[in-house]
Amino acid sequence: MNSERENNNKAIVKTLYKALACTCGDTKKVTGIIVDDLEWWFHGPQNCHYMMKLLTGEQSNNNNSFKFEPRSVDAIDDRVIVEGWEGAKAYWVHVWTFKDGVITQFREYFNTWLTVTELRPMGWLRSTTLWQSHPRDLAKRSLPGLMLAI
């Protein structure tokens, strides 16, 4: 059952990226996929709030805006983790959280190394890494690291 739900959530997120790639400012195509009061969290340079500008319709996805091209899409329970990079200029990770088949939370990490870890009770010997960033050209630059505990 978990695998079926995870695959469905991944399909919804892939549909979301396709819709945003061609909306030209029309956010109606994502209505019903995302709740109206989306909880949003961002880590990275303040001038890189590209996804929120797309989601709110503040910015259209034209030739001058940032293009989100997912390179990997993974699911862990009710979260879908999407990773992408644009050469050495930008590396991003999006974490979409689902509840009842709808996205309720969005976390964006821009030029940040992310490790997703399973939260364990006190006394457990070690936590389990569920997912870790795979940015290209990492040897050429340094990225700040964050851990998302779930």
Protein Blocks (a to p, Z undefined) as FASTA:
>chain_A
ZZmmmmmmmmmmmmmmmmmmmnnopaklmgojacfklccddeddfklmmmmmmmnomacc
dfkbccdddfbdcdehjaccddddehjlbccddddddeehiafbdcddehiacddddddd
ehiabdcdfbdcddehklmpccddddddZZ
